[in-house]
Amino acid sequence: MALPDAQRVVRERIAGALQAKPRSGLVEAAVTVVVEPVADLVTRRARDVRLRVVATTHVGGRGVRDPRVQPCGRSIMARVGRGTGVGDDGAPGDAHPGARQADGRLGRTVGLVTTLVVQARQAASQQRQRSESIHPRQERTTTAKNVSASGMAARRFEHFSHEHLGAFVVTAALAAVLVWLVRRGPNAERRVRVGLALVLLGCSGTYVAVEATRGQVSTAEVMPLQLCDFALFVGAFALLMRGRRTAELLYFWSGSAALLAMITPDLTRPFPDWYFLSYFVLHGGLLIAAATLVFGCGLTPTRGGPLRALAWTNAYGLFLGAINLTFDTNYLYLCRKPSTATLLDYFGPWPVYLLVAEGVALSGFLLLYLPFRGRV
């Protein structure tokens, strides 16, 4: 074999071995591509030298063998360390002193290479055993990381978790800041009212646009017709027009429906999922708007406010009932309870929970009116 061809073969064998055993089998790969080819080369070289010695010293002699049928590997390996002229069949072969001397040198060389091969294979075996004892721990660690990552991806919303309570803290803090700003003067009040109205309308429009773009729900389901969704438009109108009656309705709706929705949210995905953010921004915005109008601008509820709020709620419920029958939706949960755990689970089956919810709504409106009782 020519030298360039030999180099090409060695490079190919090295690349193949390293590709098959990139890390843990480097020693074994070295045995495969270096030691074993050297041993094979020495063995073939020993055979060629042996044949030349026999051909040049015993041509025509009695014990000459035909070089074309000379055993190529086993006869030389059978003479390792002995330097004798015994053939494969145990019969005396070429006993010339030159042949014995050549056999002795080649036998020692091949024996040394064979020892190297055995030692290299033992080292590779030990390294493979060490790798097998280490890799299971690495695989367990990798598996644990994958499970943890998948657990984070599949994590569900938990009631009263840190992120849930954090939404309450942020809402209360923003409401307190805006009430303080509104009380500073008419100019500050106007800026806060207009800015907050634009935020409510912008958040509502963004939610509808995103849900419609995703196409995961029907057009009827994505329309802002839930009580809290409709309350956003009531709140924006009250902020822009500074109307007492609309501010009163917003106060009762946000203090009952929006607050209850934040306490027992109809959510399955945690922070920072889009549904989590949009849910608490919209419902928290209602509470902030109501606090700004009532406690900042002084648009407090008047006598008869709870009954007026209940009448508006029932009227809107009748409208949503017709929408539900027409489009097979479930606005205001008039047809069935939400899929997640809410306060409605304690109100009995349908339609009993609707009657219980009516009484709870009136009780909530009356409790919200207590701080302003006696005002005309």
N, C-alpha and C positions, 0 to 999 in steps of 0.2 A: 504494500500500500504506500502511495506517495505521501510526502509530508503534508502538503496542503489538504489532501483528502483525509488524512488522519486528524489534522487539526479541526477540520469541519465536523468530523464524526464526534470528536470529543466535545466540541461546543454544543452540538445538538443533544448529546447525552446529558451534558450538564444542565442545559435549559429544560429538558424534559424532566430530569430528576428534581430540580428545584421547583418546577411548577407543580409536580405531584406532591412534594414534601417541602413546603415553603419554610417551616420553622422547626418543628419538632424532629424532623428526619434529616438534618444536615449531615450528621456523621454517616448515616446509612447512605445518603446520597453520594457522599465522598467515596465511600466504599464502592458504590455502583459505578461511578464514572471515572475513578482514578485507580484504586488499588486493584480491582478485578481486571480492568484492561491491561494494567502492567503485568499482572500474573499471567494473563493469557498471552501477552506478548513474549514474556520470558519463556513460557512453555513452548510456544511455537519456535522461538529462536533456538532453544535447546534442541528441539527436534531437528531443525535444519542443520545445526552444527554436528549433531550425532550422525546424521545421514552423510554429511560431507566427510567426516572422519572415517566412517565405514567405507565410503566409496573410494577414498584416496589411498587407504592402507591395505585393503583386502580385496582389491579387484582381482577376480580370478581365483581367490582363495576358497578354501573349503567351506568356511563358515559364513560366507557373504550372503546377505539377504537382498532381495530386490527392493531398492529404495521406494518403488512405487507402491509397495504393500507394507511399508514400515508402519507400525502402530504410532499414531501421532501424539497421544497424550498419556495413555495409561501405562505404557512401558516405561516412560521416563519417570512418572510419579511413583512407579513400583520400585525404581532404583534409588529413590531419594535417600541420601545419607549413607548408601552402601558402596556406590561406585563399582558395582559388579557388572558382569557381562551376561547375566541370566536373562533370557527372553521371557515373554509373557506366558509362554507355555511351560516354563520351568526348565527348558533345555538350555544347555550351554550355548551362548551366542558368540559374539566377537570378543576374543580375549586378548586383543593386541594392547600393549601398554598405553599407546596413545588414546585408544578408545576408553580404557579404564580411567585415565587421567581426565579426559573430557567429561566422562560421566560423573566423576567426583566433583569437579567444579560446578557443573550444571546442577547436580543434585543439591549442593549446598545453597546455590542461588535460589533454586525453586523452593527449597525448604524454608529459607528466610522469608520469601514472598508469601508462602503459605501461612507462616506464623503471623505475618502482618495482617493478612486477610482475616484470620481467626480472631486476632485481638481487636481489629476494627469492628468486626461483626458483634463481638461481645460488648464493646463500648456503645455501639448503636442500639443493641438490645437494652442495655441499662438506661440509656437516655430515653428510649421509648417507654420503658416502665415508669421512669420518673414523670414523663409527660402525661401518661395515663393517670397517674396518681394526682396530678395537678389540675388537669383539664376538667374533671368533674366539678371541682369547686368553682372554676371559672364559668362553666356552663350554668351551674346553679345561680351564680351571681348575675350572669346575663339574663337568665330566666326571671329572676326576681326583679331586675330592672324593667324587663319587658312587661311583667305583670303589673308593676307599679305604674308604668306609663299608661298601659291600657286601663288600669283602674282610675287614673286621673282623667283619661278621656271619657270613660263611662261613668264618672262620678255624678250622682244625682243631687238635686237641691235638698237641703235639710232645713226643716223649720227651726227657727231660733238659733241657727248657727252664727258664727262670727260675721259672715257676709250678710246674713239676714238682719242681724242687729245693727250692723254697720249702715245699712240702708236707712234705718230709723234715725240713727245719730246724724247722718248727713242731712236728712230731710228736716229734722228739728233745728239743726244749726243754720241752714239756709233760711228757714222761716223766721228765725229770730233776727238774723241779719237784715232781711228785707223789711220786717216790721220796724226795726230801728231806723232804717234809711227813710221809710215813708214818713215817719214822725218828725223828720228833720225840717220839713217844709213842703209847700205846694209844688215847687219845681222838682224836688226829689221824688215826691209822690207820683207826679205825672210820668217821670222817666221810668220809675219802677213798674207802674201799672202797664204802660205801653210795652216795655221790654218783656215783662213776664207774659203778657198776652201773646206776643210774637213767638216766644219760646214754646208756649203750649200749642199753638197752631202749627209751628214748625215741627215739633216732636210728633204730633198726631199725623201730619202729612208724611213725614219720613217713615213712620211705622207702616202706614198704608202702602206707600210706594215700595218699600223693601219686601213686604209680604206678597204684594201683587207680582213683583219681579221674580221672586223665588218660585211662584206657581205651585206651592205645596198645598194651598187651600183654595177654595172657590172664591169667586168675587163676592158672593153674599156673606161668606164667613169673615172676609177681611175688612168689610165695611165697618166704620167706627160707630156701631149701634149699641154696644154694651152700655150699661148705665154710666160707668166711669168714662167711657169714650164720649158719650153725648155730653157728660158733665164738663169735658174739656172745652167744648164750644160755648156752653153756658158760662164757664169761668172766663173765657176770653172776652165774651160779650160784656160780662159784668166788669171786667178790668178796663175795657175800653170806654164803656158808657158810664161807669161808676153808678150803676143802678142798685138800689137797695133791695128790691124784690129778687132780682137775679143773684145778688150777693147772698141773700138769705137762703135761697134754694141751693146755691153752691155750698154754703156752710153745712147744711143738713146732709146733702148727698156725700160730700167729701168726708164729713165727720163720721158717717155711718158706713157707706159702701166702700169708699176708697180706703178708710182706715181698716175696715174688716178685710179688704182684699190684701192689704199689706201685712196684716197679722197672719192670715191663712192664705198665702198666695197660691194661685192655680199654676204652679210652675214645676217643671221636672229638671231643668238645666241650671247649674250654679253659675256664679260669677266666674269669668267675665263674659259669659255667653250673651249673644245679642238679645235673646228673649228676656234674660234676667235684667239687663240694663234698660231695655225699653219698658218693661213692666214697672219697675220701681221709679223710673223717671216720670212716666205718665201719671201713676197713682200718687207719687210723692209731689208732683207738680200741682195736683189738685189741692192737696193739703196746704201747700205753701201759698197758693193763690187765695184759698179761703182764709188763712191766717192773716195774710196781708190786707185783705179787704175788711175783715171784721175787726181785728185787733190793731191794724195800722191805720186804715182809713176811717174807722169808726162806723162802718155800715153794719150795725148789729141787728140781729133778728128782732122782730116786733111781735106783739100779741097775736096769737093765731098762727104763728109761723110753723109749728109742727104739723098742724092739720093741713095747711096749704101745701107743705112739702109732701105729705102723704098722698094728697089728691093728685099732685103732679106726678108722683111716682106711679100711682095706679093708672093714670091716663097713658103714660109712656109705656107701662107694661102691656096695656091692651094693644097699643100700636105694634109693639114687638111680638105679641102673640100672633097677630095677623102675618107678620113677616116670617115667623117660624113655620106657620102652617103652609105658607106659600113656597118658601125656599128650603124647607126641611133643615132649618138651623136651630140653635139653642141659645138665643140671646136671653140674657137675664136668668138663665138656667130655668126657664119656665117648663121645658119638656123633660129634663132629666138633670141629675146632679153632675157636677164636674167629676172628672176622672181621678183627681187628686183629693187628698183629705182636706175638708173644709168644715165650717161650722154647720153647714146644711146636713151633714151626716147625722147630727143629733136631733134633727127636726122630724124624723120619720120618713116614710116612703112618699112617693108622688101619689096624689097631689097634696097630701097632708103637710109636707114641708113648706108648700107655698102659703098656706094659711098661718102656719107658725111664723114664717118669715114676715108676714104682714104685721103680726103682733109685735115681733121683735123690732121691726123698723119703727113702728109708732113709739115703742118704749125708748128706743135710741134717740129719736127726735126730741122726745120730752126731756131726756137727760141732757142733751145738748143745749136745750133752751133754758135749763136751770140757772146758769150764770147771768142770764139777761131777763129773768122773770120780773114782772112788774113794769117793764118799759112799754111805752105806748108805741 
